[in-house]
Amino acid sequence: MGDFHNRFGELAEHLVVPSIAKRFNELGFHFDNMAPGGEKIFDENGKVIAKADIVLKNSDYIVAIEVKAKPNMEDVPKHIRRLGILRDYWNNKGDRRKVLGAIAGAIFPETVKKETAEAGFYVLVQSGDTMELEIPEGFVPREF
């Protein structure tokens, strides 16, 4: 079952990648660098301590996107911790760009969408063969 779940997650990532920079650029970000394979941070023993599935970068911002087939409530605090680790990593490399987060899902329960947005993360939902940003009124992205 684990391999099946991983493959379904990979499918969700493939739905996100083709249009994700375009969706954020429509908000005025103008991302010029996308890492569809994500970015991994390792500890001194070579163990992965944080991984972002997709990373968008421009001169001012980095957006770390977690992609799930079906996000759940536990994914929100996990992404907060992940972004803290990524922020520390980029700080140590002298990278002071603002870091934002997003969670994308093929099947995204309404309660989880609400929790995700309230945490200051962008919400990406499947819409046909692409992904769309759902931004609630008054949304303010959290900067790390």
C-alpha positions, 0 to 999 in steps of 0.5 A, a space after each residue: 500500500 505504501 508504494 501505491 500511496 507514493 505513486 498517487 502522491 507523485 501523480 498529484 505532483 505532476 498535476 501541480 508542476 505544469 501550472 504552478 508558476 503561472 498561478 503564482 505569477 498571476 498574483 504578481 510574483 514572477 517566479 523565474 526558477 522552479 525546482 519541480 523535484 523539490 529541495 532536500 535538507 540533510 543533517 550531518 549524518 546524511 539523513 533528510 531532515 526537511 524536503 519541499 516537493 516543489 520550490 519556486 524562487 525569484 529575487 524576493 521570494 521562495 515558495 515551498 510547496 507540499 503536495 499531497 494526494 489528500 491533505 489532512 490536518 496533520 500536514 499543516 503543523 508538519 509544513 510549519 516545522 518544515 518551513 522553519 528548517 528550510 528558513 534556517 537552512 537558507 539563512 545559513 547560506 545567506 539567503 534572506 528572501 521571504 519564504 512562503 508556504 503552500 499545500 496542494 492536494 488532489 482531494 482537499 477536504 474543506 476543513 483542511 483547506 480552511 486550516 491551511 489558509 488560516 495557517 497562512 499557507 496558499 491552498 492549491 486544489 485540483 481543477 480538471 487537469 490543472 491546479 488552482 489557487 483558492 485564496 479566501 477573502 482577507 488571506 495574508 500569507 505567513 512569511 518565514 
